[in-house]
Each structure stands twice: as C-alpha cells, then as structure tokens.
Amino acid sequence: MPRIGLLQSRGFADSSKAIANTEKMIREAAGKGAEIICTQELFLTEYFCKIQEPELFDLAIPIPGPVTDRFSALAKELGVVLILSLFERRTAGLYHNTAVVIDADGSIALTYRKMHIPQDPGFEEKFYFTPGDLGFQACDTAFGRIGVIICWDQWYPEAARLTALKGAQIIFCPTAIGGIDSEPQELTNLQRDAWINVQKGHAVANGCFYAAVNRIGREDETTFWGSSFVADYYGNLIATGSTSDQEIVLANCDLDEIENHRRMWPFFRDRRIDAYSNIAKRFDD
C-alpha cells in the first residue's frame, strides 16, 4: 500500500530557490512515509506561459541533465519514487512540457511529454510546447505501476483511459491551473469544480487512484487555486489540499483493492472496442 505525497507549492522566479524548496518538501514528505512524491507542473519556475516571449525558451533544460541527476541522487538516497514536471529542451527550436519518473534506485523509469497543449488567454502554451510524441504510458516502480498525464490532458477521458490501459494503478497529473483577473469569481469557482469533477470521473471510469497536484499563489493576473487531491476508484476524495497554502498532501493507496474493485465493476471487460473507431476522427460528421 504505497503512501503518496503531492507537493503543492507556489512558483519561484529563481530556479535554485525552487529546487531548494522542493528538496526540502521531498525530505519532509519522505519523513512522513511518502514513497511516491509528485511535484506541481513546471515546478522549477513561475508559470511563464502567460505571455509569448522568445527569451523564455532559455528556461528549458535537457533531460536527462543536471536537474534530473540531482533528483535521481535524492530519490536513491531516500528510497522514494519522484515525479518531476519540467520544461524540456530537446534541441534548438524543439521544446516539450515533460514529466520524468525517477525510481527509488535513482534510474529514470519513464519520460512523458504532454500531449494536449492549450492556447487560452494567460495560458499561451502552444507558443512554447511541441505536442508529445511518446504516447500515453505507465511504468513499474518500486511501489507500484503508475502513469503520468499533465494539466490540459486532464480534461480528456482518452488520456486517462489509455494510461490506465497501460496498467497504471495510480494516475498522477501535475498541473498549473487557476483563475485570471478578467474572469468573474463565480466562473472561476465553476471551473475549479469542473476540474475536480472530471478527474474524479477518470478514477471511477478506470478503476484506479488519481492524484492531481496544483500550484498556489498569485502570479501577475493569475491566481492558482491549489486544491490538490487524491481520489479513489469510487471518486471519493481521500486527501485534499487547501486553496492557498504550501503543503504536502498525503494519501495511502491500497493497490490490492483495485483487483477486487475491477472484478466487481469490470469496465475494461465490457468495452466495445469494435464500436469505437470513430473516436479517432476529429468530429463524426
């Protein structure tokens, strides 16, 4: 029964401060028994995608590289699995929003590149990120088989489904989502509720645990709403973070119960895979 820890934190303009804060939180989470620990989306920086600025590509880092090497050593030291959300420089002019899973022995177990890239006021991600080309994935770790999707992926049932079909027992979703000043608070509240509800649905439909980790704080005209959570396979919130505080959200996930639950609700058995071909179309005219 792995214990997972979600690192809900504010953004930092200085990556060295972000690394120091994250390392401190990882050690604290491990000290509280967390075995799989996940950062928020793009934890090394503030959320820079609010504007289109070519110089901000300088924030991207190689994977593997010095940052992953540093956290690999920490994972091995503490005997924990780490999930890091990073801005990847693949080559000049080619960048990704990427998650790396580092196993408890310090090895990189999985690299996932964000597949769905949004483009909205205050979220200018298509300018920075090339859509992922590694597909939806899961990997075995020292504490269970897990998968990762990232932020905008969270709205698409196909993303969670295909990750679950890879065998993920827990789906992690690092994210950076909040309300912007130009929108009324009532709309922000509705969007936050929708964000939670759709992801709880992924947990139910796929018979797995689901963990979403968001940042907090105000950055320019955006206020991130925190609310990191872990949902079980009934969609129950078994751990929830605040809307404004830096904290570690901890939850125990009994993976053995997934087997029993899926025997009772065999959604994978009853899928009509012969009838789903049109899902690959943009719209079924």
C-alpha positions as CSV (number, residue, x, y, z in Angstrom):
1,M,0.0,0.0,0.0
2,P,2.1,2.9,-1.2
3,R,1.8,6.3,0.5
4,I,1.9,9.1,-2.0
5,G,2.8,12.8,-1.4
6,L,1.8,15.7,-3.6
7,L,4.0,18.8,-3.3
8,Q,1.6,21.8,-3.5
9,S,3.8,24.9,-3.6
10,R,4.0,28.4,-5.1
11,G,6.1,29.2,-8.1
12,F,9.6,30.7,-7.8
13,A,11.3,33.2,-10.2
14,D,14.7,31.7,-9.2
15,S,15.0,28.0,-10.1
16,S,17.7,27.5,-7.4
17,K,15.1,28.5,-4.8
18,A,12.5,26.2,-6.4
19,I,15.0,23.3,-6.2
20,A,15.8,24.0,-2.6
21,N,12.2,24.3,-1.6
22,T,11.3,21.1,-3.5
23,E,14.1,19.2,-2.0
24,K,13.0,20.3,1.5
25,M,9.5,19.2,0.8
26,I,10.6,15.9,-0.6
27,R,12.6,15.2,2.5
28,E,9.6,16.2,4.7
29,A,7.3,14.0,2.6
30,A,9.6,11.0,2.9
31,G,9.9,11.6,6.6
32,K,6.1,11.3,6.8
33,G,6.2,8.0,5.0
34,A,5.6,9.1,1.4
35,E,7.0,6.6,-1.1
36,I,5.8,8.2,-4.4
37,I,6.2,12.0,-4.5
38,C,5.0,14.3,-7.2
39,T,5.7,18.0,-8.0
40,Q,3.3,20.5,-9.5
41,E,3.6,21.3,-13.2
42,L,6.7,23.2,-14.2
43,F,7.9,23.4,-10.6
44,L,11.3,25.0,-11.4
45,T,9.8,28.3,-12.4
46,E,6.8,30.6,-12.1
47,Y,4.2,29.8,-14.8
48,F,5.9,31.6,-17.7
49,C,3.4,30.8,-20.4
50,K,1.2,33.8,-19.6
51,I,2.9,35.7,-22.5
52,Q,4.7,34.9,-25.7
53,E,8.4,35.8,-25.2
54,P,11.2,34.0,-27.1
55,E,13.8,34.7,-24.4
56,L,11.8,32.4,-22.0
57,F,12.9,29.4,-24.0
58,D,16.2,29.8,-22.1
59,L,14.3,28.3,-19.1
60,A,14.2,24.9,-20.7
61,I,16.6,22.2,-19.6
62,P,17.9,18.9,-21.1
63,I,16.5,15.6,-20.0
64,P,18.5,13.8,-18.7
65,G,20.7,16.5,-17.4
66,P,21.9,18.2,-14.2
67,V,18.5,18.7,-12.7
68,T,17.4,15.1,-13.2
69,D,20.8,13.9,-12.0
70,R,20.4,15.8,-8.8
71,F,16.9,14.5,-8.1
72,S,18.0,11.0,-9.1
73,A,20.6,11.1,-6.3
74,L,18.0,12.3,-3.9
75,A,15.5,9.6,-4.9
76,K,18.2,6.9,-4.3
77,E,19.2,8.4,-1.0
78,L,15.7,8.4,0.4
79,G,14.5,5.3,-1.4
80,V,11.5,7.1,-2.9
81,V,9.9,7.5,-6.4
82,L,9.9,11.0,-7.7
83,I,7.7,12.6,-10.4
84,L,9.1,15.8,-11.8
85,S,7.4,18.2,-14.2
86,L,9.9,20.0,-16.3
87,F,10.3,22.3,-19.3
88,E,12.4,20.1,-21.7
89,R,14.9,21.4,-24.3
90,R,15.1,18.6,-26.8
91,T,17.0,20.7,-29.3
92,A,17.1,24.2,-30.7
93,G,13.5,25.2,-31.5
94,L,12.0,22.0,-30.1
95,Y,10.7,22.0,-26.6
96,H,8.3,20.0,-24.5
97,N,6.3,20.1,-21.3
98,T,7.7,16.9,-19.8
99,A,7.3,14.7,-16.8
100,V,10.0,12.3,-15.6
101,V,9.5,9.4,-13.2
102,I,12.6,8.6,-11.2
103,D,12.5,5.2,-9.5
104,A,13.7,4.6,-6.0
105,D,17.1,3.3,-7.2
106,G,17.7,6.7,-9.0
107,S,17.1,5.5,-12.5
108,I,14.7,7.2,-14.9
109,A,11.7,4.8,-15.3
110,L,9.5,6.9,-17.6
111,T,9.6,10.1,-19.6
112,Y,6.2,11.5,-20.7
113,R,5.6,14.6,-22.9
114,K,2.4,16.5,-22.5
115,M,0.1,15.5,-25.4
116,H,-2.7,18.2,-25.2
117,I,-1.4,21.7,-25.5
118,P,-3.8,24.6,-24.6
119,Q,-4.0,28.1,-26.0
120,D,-6.1,30.5,-24.0
121,P,-5.6,34.0,-22.6
122,G,-3.0,33.7,-19.9
123,F,-2.1,30.2,-21.0
124,E,0.0,30.6,-24.2
125,E,1.3,27.1,-24.2
126,K,1.2,26.4,-28.0
127,F,4.0,29.0,-28.4
128,Y,6.3,27.1,-26.1
129,F,5.5,23.4,-26.2
130,T,5.6,20.8,-29.1
131,P,2.8,18.2,-28.5
132,G,4.2,15.0,-27.0
133,D,5.3,12.2,-29.3
134,L,5.9,9.4,-26.8
135,G,2.2,8.4,-26.3
136,F,0.4,7.6,-23.1
137,Q,2.5,5.4,-20.8
138,A,2.8,3.7,-17.5
139,C,5.8,2.1,-15.8
140,D,6.6,-0.2,-12.9
141,T,8.3,1.4,-9.9
142,A,9.4,0.1,-6.5
143,F,6.0,1.0,-5.1
144,G,3.5,0.1,-7.9
145,R,2.7,0.7,-11.6
146,I,2.0,4.4,-12.2
147,G,1.2,6.7,-15.1
148,V,1.5,10.4,-15.6
149,I,-0.5,12.9,-17.7
150,I,-0.1,16.7,-17.5
151,C,-2.6,19.5,-16.9
152,W,-4.6,20.1,-20.1
153,D,-4.5,16.3,-20.6
154,Q,-6.7,16.1,-17.5
155,W,-9.8,17.2,-19.5
156,Y,-9.6,14.3,-22.0
157,P,-11.0,10.9,-21.0
158,E,-8.9,9.3,-23.7
159,A,-5.7,10.4,-21.9
160,A,-6.7,8.8,-18.6
161,R,-8.1,5.7,-20.3
162,L,-5.1,5.0,-22.4
163,T,-2.8,5.5,-19.4
164,A,-5.0,3.1,-17.4
165,L,-4.9,0.6,-20.3
166,K,-1.1,0.6,-20.0
167,G,-1.7,-0.8,-16.5
168,A,-1.4,2.3,-14.3
169,Q,-2.8,1.7,-10.8
170,I,-2.3,5.4,-9.9
171,I,-2.5,8.2,-12.5
172,F,-0.6,11.4,-11.5
173,C,-1.4,14.8,-13.0
174,P,0.9,17.7,-12.3
175,T,-0.9,20.9,-13.2
176,A,-0.9,24.7,-13.1
177,I,-4.5,26.0,-13.2
178,G,-6.3,28.9,-11.7
179,G,-8.4,31.9,-12.3
180,I,-7.5,35.1,-14.2
181,D,-8.5,38.6,-13.2
182,S,-10.6,39.1,-16.4
183,E,-13.0,36.4,-15.4
184,P,-15.6,36.7,-12.6
185,Q,-15.1,34.8,-9.4
186,E,-18.3,32.9,-10.0
187,L,-16.9,31.5,-13.2
188,T,-13.6,30.6,-11.5
189,N,-15.5,28.6,-8.9
190,L,-17.4,26.7,-11.5
191,Q,-14.2,25.9,-13.4
192,R,-12.5,24.7,-10.3
193,D,-15.4,22.4,-9.5
194,A,-15.4,21.1,-13.1
195,W,-11.6,20.5,-12.8
196,I,-12.1,18.3,-9.8
197,N,-15.2,16.5,-11.1
198,V,-13.8,15.5,-14.4
199,Q,-10.8,14.0,-12.8
200,K,-12.8,12.1,-10.2
201,G,-14.6,10.6,-13.1
202,H,-11.4,9.4,-14.6
203,A,-10.7,7.5,-11.4
204,V,-14.2,5.9,-11.4
205,A,-14.2,5.0,-15.1
206,N,-10.8,3.4,-15.0
207,G,-11.0,1.8,-11.6
208,C,-7.8,3.4,-10.3
209,F,-6.4,6.0,-8.0
210,Y,-6.0,9.5,-9.4
211,A,-3.7,12.2,-8.0
212,A,-3.8,15.9,-9.2
213,V,-1.2,18.3,-7.9
214,N,-1.6,22.1,-8.5
215,R,0.4,25.2,-7.5
216,I,-0.8,28.0,-5.3
217,G,-0.3,31.8,-5.2
218,R,-0.8,34.8,-7.4
219,E,1.4,35.3,-10.4
220,D,0.7,38.5,-12.3
221,E,-3.0,38.3,-13.2
222,T,-3.5,34.6,-12.4
223,T,-4.4,33.2,-9.0
224,F,-3.7,29.4,-8.8
225,W,-6.3,27.6,-6.8
226,G,-4.3,24.8,-5.2
227,S,-6.9,22.2,-4.2
228,S,-4.5,19.3,-5.0
229,F,-6.3,16.0,-4.3
230,V,-6.2,12.2,-4.4
231,A,-9.4,10.3,-5.5
232,D,-10.0,6.6,-5.1
233,Y,-11.8,4.4,-7.7
234,Y,-15.2,5.5,-6.4
235,G,-14.3,9.1,-7.0
236,N,-14.1,9.8,-3.3
237,L,-11.5,12.5,-2.3
238,I,-9.3,10.7,0.2
239,A,-6.9,13.6,0.6
240,T,-7.4,17.3,-0.3
241,G,-5.1,20.4,-0.2
242,S,-6.1,23.9,0.6
243,T,-6.7,26.7,-2.0
244,S,-3.8,28.8,-0.7
245,D,-1.2,27.1,1.5
246,Q,2.0,25.4,0.6
247,E,1.6,21.8,1.9
248,I,2.2,18.2,1.3
249,V,-1.0,16.2,0.5
250,L,-0.6,12.6,1.7
251,A,-2.7,9.6,0.9
252,N,-2.4,5.8,1.3
253,C,-3.4,3.9,-1.9
254,D,-4.3,0.2,-1.4
255,L,-3.4,-1.2,-4.8
256,D,-4.6,-4.7,-3.9
257,E,-8.1,-3.3,-3.7
258,I,-8.0,-2.3,-7.4
259,E,-8.0,-6.0,-8.3
260,N,-11.1,-6.6,-6.2
261,H,-12.9,-3.5,-7.4
262,R,-12.3,-4.2,-11.1
263,R,-13.8,-7.7,-10.6
264,M,-17.0,-6.1,-9.3
265,W,-17.1,-3.3,-12.0
266,P,-15.3,-4.8,-15.0
267,F,-15.3,-1.8,-17.2
268,F,-12.3,-3.0,-19.2
269,R,-14.1,-6.3,-19.9
270,D,-17.2,-4.7,-21.3
271,R,-15.6,-2.1,-23.5
272,R,-17.0,-2.4,-27.1
273,I,-13.6,-1.9,-28.8
274,D,-15.3,-3.0,-32.1
275,A,-17.5,0.1,-32.0
276,Y,-15.0,2.9,-31.1
277,S,-13.3,3.5,-34.4
278,N,-14.9,6.9,-34.8
279,I,-13.1,8.2,-31.7
280,A,-10.1,8.7,-33.9
281,K,-12.0,11.2,-36.0
282,R,-11.9,15.0,-35.3
283,F,-15.7,15.0,-35.4
284,D,-18.2,12.3,-36.5
285,D,-19.9,14.1,-39.4
